[in-house]
């Protein structure tokens, strides 16, 4: 009989990394999941998202979204998804007695809040810039924001003990979009192994130093293992709530990027109206057209964006209901959006954004600048990675100072990972300012 996960275990509030009892008095009005939300919200890694690129780098204007505003919006949508799914599960007595629907809302929204916490400066081009720079130094070292995020949450977010923010297994499981190691993901792509589910290993989400944390999370939640619990090729199935976290992100960026494209005067109003029409009822379309006739285009775009998000939320929840058994069995190989009735219009939003928003000259120019900035910063810091005892490296190490700075006699890999923690944690502005100082550019 195929393995199947259960909600009792999937909602475990066991904490990774807790080595002592809390001195805080119990609070009846706050669950352990609520505490997780606060730990992420008040973390420095989350705060830095206010100056990290979403689509338009370095503050193209005050309206468009940063990683911070995007993450807050995703958390809000995730809360709605979690609440609606929680109410449905409670209605059929599928939730444990001590769990209420709002707990699922908090778990999903907390995972959503952190979903971009590991992203480097300058958006996805920052990931490419890091990998390209490392290749110049003979290093094939993929950088993946999802894995870096898991590292922050479970290892570097609280450097005092090296155990991260000490979050619950349920929240960490909902965060793990790709619960596999880099070597497993690579072998799956190269057809060196046959993955049980290609969706969960499309990218990798577990770094080499975080396998113990991942194993703890998987065991606490009862995630279905795809491999033996040994070696580097590790993989587990996704937590069902990770599908909701993914859907919240997809809903927000696909719809919001179109809205941002309009307010950045890249997309025409009639084009935006056409894209949003499939999400509207006939009466809603009539009202939107009335706003357009009155030349209230900004209000009309806001109105259509809100309706598109609401309709997408309801559709994703219906997809979850239909596919719950497959989610619990770890065998759904598409996102909840891709198996929904809105798959085509949501894909159209994404494809049009790729063509008309992401490829505009201003965006490409600033991304190219970010590519150069990160590349040269890595070239500079690699002196310490390769020759930690040199005079120049002593000065570089001062810039990299912080807790747990590897000693000279420790491995090159440890120095490399520490350097990448520092680089990827930079904001766009700090990376640019550091580059200017090091190169003498004012």
ChimeraX attribute file (.defattr): number of C-alpha atoms within 10 A of each C-alpha:
attribute: neighborCount
match mode: 1-to-1
recipient: residues
	/A:1	3
	/A:2	5
	/A:3	11
	/A:4	15
	/A:5	19
	/A:6	16
	/A:7	16
	/A:8	15
	/A:9	16
	/A:10	24
	/A:11	26
	/A:12	18
	/A:13	17
	/A:14	17
	/A:15	20
	/A:16	23
	/A:17	18
	/A:18	15
	/A:19	10
	/A:20	6
	/A:21	6
	/A:22	8
	/A:23	6
	/A:24	6
	/A:25	6
	/A:26	9
	/A:27	8
	/A:28	6
	/A:29	6
	/A:30	9
	/A:31	14
	/A:32	17
	/A:33	25
	/A:34	15
	/A:35	15
	/A:36	21
	/A:37	22
	/A:38	11
	/A:39	19
	/A:40	21
	/A:41	16
	/A:42	10
	/A:43	15
	/A:44	14
	/A:45	23
	/A:46	22
	/A:47	16
	/A:48	17
	/A:49	26
	/A:50	18
	/A:51	20
	/A:52	28
	/A:53	26
	/A:54	25
	/A:55	22
	/A:56	25
	/A:57	25
	/A:58	21
	/A:59	15
	/A:60	14
	/A:61	11
	/A:62	7
	/A:63	10
	/A:64	21
	/A:65	25
	/A:66	21
	/A:67	24
	/A:68	22
	/A:69	15
	/A:70	24
	/A:71	29
	/A:72	17
	/A:73	22
	/A:74	29
	/A:75	28
	/A:76	21
	/A:77	27
	/A:78	32
	/A:79	26
	/A:80	24
	/A:81	27
	/A:82	26
	/A:83	23
	/A:84	20
	/A:85	23
	/A:86	20
	/A:87	18
	/A:88	16
	/A:89	18
	/A:90	16
	/A:91	11
	/A:92	8
	/A:93	10
	/A:94	14
	/A:95	20
	/A:96	14
	/A:97	9
	/A:98	7
	/A:99	15
	/A:100	15
	/A:101	18
	/A:102	17
	/A:103	20
	/A:104	27
	/A:105	25
	/A:106	26
	/A:107	33
	/A:108	36
	/A:109	34
	/A:110	32
	/A:111	31
	/A:112	32
	/A:113	27
	/A:114	27
	/A:115	26
	/A:116	25
	/A:117	29
	/A:118	23
	/A:119	28
	/A:120	32
	/A:121	33
	/A:122	31
	/A:123	22
	/A:124	16
	/A:125	17
	/A:126	27
	/A:127	20
	/A:128	17
	/A:129	24
	/A:130	25
	/A:131	18
	/A:132	19
	/A:133	21
	/A:134	20
	/A:135	13
	/A:136	11
	/A:137	12
	/A:138	8
	/A:139	11
	/A:140	11
	/A:141	15
	/A:142	15
	/A:143	23
	/A:144	22
	/A:145	23
	/A:146	25
	/A:147	26
	/A:148	26
	/A:149	26
	/A:150	27
	/A:151	27
	/A:152	24
	/A:153	27
	/A:154	24
	/A:155	23
	/A:156	22
	/A:157	23
	/A:158	17
	/A:159	14
	/A:160	11
	/A:161	15
	/A:162	17
	/A:163	22
	/A:164	21
	/A:165	23
	/A:166	22
	/A:167	25
	/A:168	23
	/A:169	27
	/A:170	27
	/A:171	31
	/A:172	29
	/A:173	29
	/A:174	26
	/A:175	33
	/A:176	30
	/A:177	28
	/A:178	26
	/A:179	29
	/A:180	29
	/A:181	24
	/A:182	26
	/A:183	18
	/A:184	21
	/A:185	25
	/A:186	17
	/A:187	15
	/A:188	20
	/A:189	16
	/A:190	10
	/A:191	10
	/A:192	10
	/A:193	13
	/A:194	11
	/A:195	18
	/A:196	18
	/A:197	18
	/A:198	17
	/A:199	17
	/A:200	25
	/A:201	26
	/A:202	15
	/A:203	23
	/A:204	25
	/A:205	27
	/A:206	27
	/A:207	21
	/A:208	12
	/A:209	13
	/A:210	19
	/A:211	20
	/A:212	13
	/A:213	22
	/A:214	28
	/A:215	18
	/A:216	16
	/A:217	25
	/A:218	24
	/A:219	16
	/A:220	21
	/A:221	24
	/A:222	21
	/A:223	27
	/A:224	19
	/A:225	19
	/A:226	16
	/A:227	16
	/A:228	11
	/A:229	13
	/A:230	8
	/A:231	9
	/A:232	16
	/A:233	19
	/A:234	22
	/A:235	32
	/A:236	27
	/A:237	29
	/A:238	30
	/A:239	29
	/A:240	24
	/A:241	29
	/A:242	24
	/A:243	24
	/A:244	31
	/A:245	29
	/A:246	23
	/A:247	24
	/A:248	30
	/A:249	22
	/A:250	20
	/A:251	23
	/A:252	23
	/A:253	22
	/A:254	19
	/A:255	22
	/A:256	22
	/A:257	24
	/A:258	26
	/A:259	22
	/A:260	19
	/A:261	21
	/A:262	20
	/A:263	17
	/A:264	15
	/A:265	10
	/A:266	13
	/A:267	18
	/A:268	11
	/A:269	19
	/A:270	10
	/A:271	12
	/A:272	20
	/A:273	19
	/A:274	9
	/A:275	19
	/A:276	21
	/A:277	17
	/A:278	16
	/A:279	20
	/A:280	16
	/A:281	12
	/A:282	11
	/A:283	9
	/A:284	15
	/A:285	17
	/A:286	12
	/A:287	15
	/A:288	22
	/A:289	16
	/A:290	13
	/A:291	17
	/A:292	18
	/A:293	10
	/A:294	10
	/A:295	11
	/A:296	13
	/A:297	18
	/A:298	14
	/A:299	13
	/A:300	21
	/A:301	22
	/A:302	13
	/A:303	15
	/A:304	24
	/A:305	22
	/A:306	14
	/A:307	18
	/A:308	22
	/A:309	19
	/A:310	15
	/A:311	16
	/A:312	27
	/A:313	22
	/A:314	13
	/A:315	19
	/A:316	27
	/A:317	23
	/A:318	17
	/A:319	18
	/A:320	23
	/A:321	13
	/A:322	14
	/A:323	16
	/A:324	15
	/A:325	15
	/A:326	14
	/A:327	22
	/A:328	21
	/A:329	19
	/A:330	25
	/A:331	18
	/A:332	22
	/A:333	15
	/A:334	13
	/A:335	19
	/A:336	24
	/A:337	26
	/A:338	16
	/A:339	18
	/A:340	18
	/A:341	15
	/A:342	17
	/A:343	16
	/A:344	14
	/A:345	15
	/A:346	23
	/A:347	15
	/A:348	15
	/A:349	20
	/A:350	19
	/A:351	14
	/A:352	18
	/A:353	19
	/A:354	13
	/A:355	10
	/A:356	14
	/A:357	23
	/A:358	17
	/A:359	12
	/A:360	12
	/A:361	10
	/A:362	14
	/A:363	17
	/A:364	15
	/A:365	13
	/A:366	16
	/A:367	24
	/A:368	15
	/A:369	14
	/A:370	23
	/A:371	21
	/A:372	18
	/A:373	22
	/A:374	30
	/A:375	21
	/A:376	18
	/A:377	19
	/A:378	22
	/A:379	14
	/A:380	16
	/A:381	21
	/A:382	20
	/A:383	17
	/A:384	24
	/A:385	24
	/A:386	16
	/A:387	14
	/A:388	21
	/A:389	14
	/A:390	12
	/A:391	10
	/A:392	14
	/A:393	19
	/A:394	16
	/A:395	11
	/A:396	18
	/A:397	18
	/A:398	10
	/A:399	12
	/A:400	17
	/A:401	11
	/A:402	12
	/A:403	10
	/A:404	12
	/A:405	15
	/A:406	20
	/A:407	11
	/A:408	14
	/A:409	8
	/A:410	11
	/A:411	12
	/A:412	16
	/A:413	12
	/A:414	15
	/A:415	21
	/A:416	20
	/A:417	15
	/A:418	18
	/A:419	20
	/A:420	18
	/A:421	18
	/A:422	15
	/A:423	21
	/A:424	23
	/A:425	24
	/A:426	23
	/A:427	23
	/A:428	26
	/A:429	16
	/A:430	15
	/A:431	20
	/A:432	19
	/A:433	15
	/A:434	17
	/A:435	20
	/A:436	13
	/A:437	10
	/A:438	11
	/A:439	11
	/A:440	8
	/A:441	9
	/A:442	7
